[in-house]
Amino acid sequence: MEEAVGILEVYGLVCAFMAADAGCKAGNVRLEPFDKNKPANADSLPVPLLVTIKFRGSVSDVEAAMEAGERMAKSLTGVVQKHVIARPTADTEKMLKLCAFDKS
């Protein structure tokens, strides 16, 4: 069964945990591993680490999770980007497995 993916990029790990928790409570979704990025302009950002949350499930559940996660993130440090992909291609699925937290 194909699952939609919601990608929510936020400022900071604590914000990511809070947004992920809110999203999981709002929709019947599961999480894939978070990803991280420390951009070149990190010192000018509210928090110097960007974290990407990936919600998986039906389109309607992912949309509900994304709305709740975005609301939570905006109440904390903020949202960088957000996207829902209803039917990711096989190549996109491979890219969704990448995770910088696995790197030392």
ROTITOR-955338 format. One record per atom (N, C-alpha, C): residue in one letter; x, z, y. Coordinates in steps of 0.2 Angstrom, whole numbers, padded with zeros to 4 digits, always signed. Example, Ala and Ser with C-alpha at 12.3 -4.5 7.8 and 13.67 -1.06 7.14 Angstrom:
% ROTITOR-955338
a+0066+0039-0028
a+0062+0039-0022
a+0066+0039-0016
s+0064+0035-0011
s+0068+0036-0005
s+0064+0039+0000
% end
This chain:
% ROTITOR-955338
m+0004+0000-0006
m+0000+0000+0000
m+0004+0000+0006
e+0003-0005+0011
e+0007-0005+0017
e+0005+0001+0022
e+0010+0004+0025
e+0008+0009+0029
e+0010+0007+0036
a+0007+0009+0041
a+0009+0008+0048
a+0014+0013+0050
v+0018+0012+0055
v+0023+0016+0057
v+0022+0017+0065
g+0022+0024+0067
g+0023+0025+0074
g+0029+0028+0076
i+0032+0025+0081
i+0039+0027+0083
i+0039+0030+0090
l+0041+0036+0090
l+0040+0040+0096
l+0047+0043+0098
e+0050+0040+0103
e+0057+0043+0105
e+0056+0048+0111
v+0059+0054+0110
v+0058+0059+0115
v+0065+0062+0117
y+0065+0066+0122
y+0071+0069+0124
y+0072+0076+0121
g+0077+0076+0116
g+0079+0083+0113
g+0076+0084+0107
l+0080+0088+0103
l+0078+0090+0096
l+0072+0094+0096
v+0072+0099+0100
v+0066+0104+0100
v+0060+0101+0102
c+0060+0096+0107
c+0054+0092+0109
c+0052+0088+0103
a+0057+0085+0099
a+0055+0081+0093
a+0051+0085+0088
f+0054+0091+0086
f+0050+0095+0082
f+0043+0097+0084
m+0042+0099+0090
m+0036+0101+0093
m+0031+0095+0092
a+0033+0089+0094
a+0029+0083+0094
a+0028+0081+0087
a+0032+0081+0083
a+0031+0080+0076
a+0026+0084+0073
d+0026+0091+0074
d+0022+0096+0072
d+0014+0094+0074
a+0014+0093+0081
a+0007+0091+0084
a+0005+0085+0081
g+0009+0080+0080
g+0006+0073+0077
g+0004+0074+0069
c+0008+0078+0066
c+0006+0079+0059
c-0001+0083+0058
k-0002+0087+0063
k-0008+0091+0063
k-0014+0087+0065
a-0013+0082+0069
a-0018+0077+0072
a-0020+0072+0067
g-0016+0070+0063
g-0017+0064+0058
g-0015+0065+0051
n-0017+0062+0046
n-0015+0062+0040
n-0009+0058+0039
v-0003+0060+0041
v+0003+0056+0041
v+0009+0060+0038
r+0014+0056+0036
r+0020+0059+0034
r+0026+0057+0039
l+0031+0061+0039
l+0037+0060+0043
l+0042+0056+0039
e+0046+0052+0042
e+0052+0049+0039
e+0057+0053+0043
p+0063+0053+0041
p+0069+0057+0044
p+0069+0055+0052
f+0070+0060+0056
f+0072+0058+0063
f+0078+0054+0064
d+0079+0051+0069
d+0085+0047+0071
d+0087+0050+0078
k+0093+0049+0079
k+0096+0052+0086
k+0100+0046+0089
n+0101+0047+0096
n+0105+0043+0100
n+0107+0047+0106
k+0114+0046+0107
k+0116+0049+0113
k+0119+0044+0118
p+0115+0042+0122
p+0116+0036+0126
p+0122+0037+0131
a+0125+0032+0134
a+0131+0032+0138
a+0129+0036+0145
n+0123+0036+0147
n+0121+0039+0153
n+0118+0046+0151
a+0120+0049+0146
a+0117+0056+0143
a+0117+0061+0149
d+0122+0061+0153
d+0123+0067+0158
d+0118+0066+0163
s+0115+0060+0164
s+0110+0060+0169
s+0102+0061+0167
l+0102+0062+0160
l+0095+0063+0157
l+0093+0070+0157
p+0086+0071+0156
p+0084+0078+0156
p+0087+0082+0150
v+0088+0079+0145
v+0092+0082+0139
v+0096+0076+0136
p+0102+0078+0135
p+0107+0072+0133
p+0107+0069+0126
l+0101+0071+0123
l+0100+0068+0116
l+0093+0065+0115
l+0093+0059+0113
l+0086+0055+0112
l+0085+0056+0104
v+0079+0058+0103
v+0077+0059+0095
v+0071+0054+0094
t+0071+0051+0089
t+0066+0046+0087
t+0062+0049+0081
i+0055+0050+0082
i+0051+0053+0077
i+0047+0046+0074
k+0047+0046+0067
k+0043+0041+0064
k+0037+0044+0059
f+0031+0042+0062
f+0025+0044+0058
f+0023+0038+0054
r+0021+0040+0047
r+0019+0035+0043
r+0012+0036+0040
g+0008+0031+0039
g+0001+0032+0037
g-0004+0026+0039
s-0010+0027+0038
s-0015+0022+0041
s-0014+0021+0048
v-0016+0015+0051
v-0016+0014+0058
v-0019+0019+0062
s-0025+0021+0060
s-0029+0026+0064
s-0026+0033+0063
d-0023+0035+0058
d-0020+0041+0057
d-0013+0041+0061
v-0010+0036+0061
v-0003+0035+0065
v-0005+0035+0072
e-0010+0032+0075
e-0012+0032+0082
e-0014+0039+0084
a-0018+0043+0080
a-0019+0050+0082
a-0013+0054+0082
a-0009+0053+0077
a-0002+0057+0077
a+0002+0055+0083
m+0002+0049+0085
m+0006+0047+0091
m+0003+0050+0097
e-0003+0050+0098
e-0007+0052+0104
e-0005+0060+0105
a-0006+0064+0099
a-0004+0071+0100
a+0003+0072+0101
g+0007+0068+0097
g+0015+0069+0098
g+0017+0068+0105
e+0014+0062+0108
e+0016+0060+0115
e+0013+0066+0120
r+0007+0068+0119
r+0005+0074+0124
r+0009+0080+0123
m+0011+0082+0117
m+0016+0087+0117
m+0023+0086+0120
a+0025+0080+0119
a+0032+0078+0122
a+0032+0078+0129
k+0026+0075+0132
k+0026+0075+0139
k+0025+0082+0142
s+0023+0087+0139
s+0022+0094+0141
s+0029+0097+0141
l+0034+0094+0137
l+0040+0097+0137
l+0045+0093+0141
t+0050+0089+0137
t+0055+0086+0141
t+0053+0079+0142
g+0048+0076+0139
g+0046+0069+0140
g+0047+0064+0135
v+0044+0058+0136
v+0044+0052+0131
v+0048+0047+0134
v+0052+0044+0130
v+0057+0038+0132
v+0053+0032+0130
q+0051+0031+0124
q+0048+0025+0121
q+0043+0027+0116
k+0038+0022+0115
k+0033+0023+0110
k+0030+0017+0107
h+0029+0016+0101
h+0027+0010+0098
h+0023+0011+0091
v+0018+0007+0090
v+0015+0008+0083
v+0015+0001+0080
i+0018+0000+0074
i+0018-0006+0071
i+0013-0006+0065
a+0008-0009+0065
a+0003-0009+0060
a+0005-0011+0053
r+0009-0016+0053
r+0011-0019+0046
r+0019-0021+0047
p+0023-0016+0046
p+0030-0018+0047
p+0032-0023+0041
t+0037-0028+0043
t+0040-0033+0039
t+0045-0029+0034
a+0047-0032+0029
a+0052-0029+0024
a+0058-0028+0028
d+0060-0032+0032
d+0066-0031+0036
d+0066-0025+0041
t+0060-0025+0044
t+0059-0019+0048
t+0059-0012+0044
e+0056-0013+0038
e+0056-0007+0034
e+0063-0004+0032
k+0068-0009+0031
k+0075-0008+0030
k+0078-0004+0036
m+0076-0007+0042
m+0079-0004+0048
m+0076+0003+0049
l+0070+0005+0047
l+0067+0011+0048
l+0070+0017+0044
k+0074+0014+0039
k+0078+0019+0035
k+0084+0022+0038
l+0087+0018+0043
l+0093+0020+0046
l+0092+0027+0050
c+0097+0031+0049
c+0097+0038+0052
c+0104+0040+0054
a+0105+0041+0061
a+0111+0043+0063
a+0113+0051+0061
f+0107+0055+0060
f+0108+0062+0058
f+0112+0062+0051
d+0112+0056+0047
d+0116+0056+0041
d+0124+0055+0042
k+0125+0053+0048
k+0132+0052+0050
k+0136+0058+0053
s+0142+0059+0051
s+0145+0065+0054
s+0149+0063+0060
% end
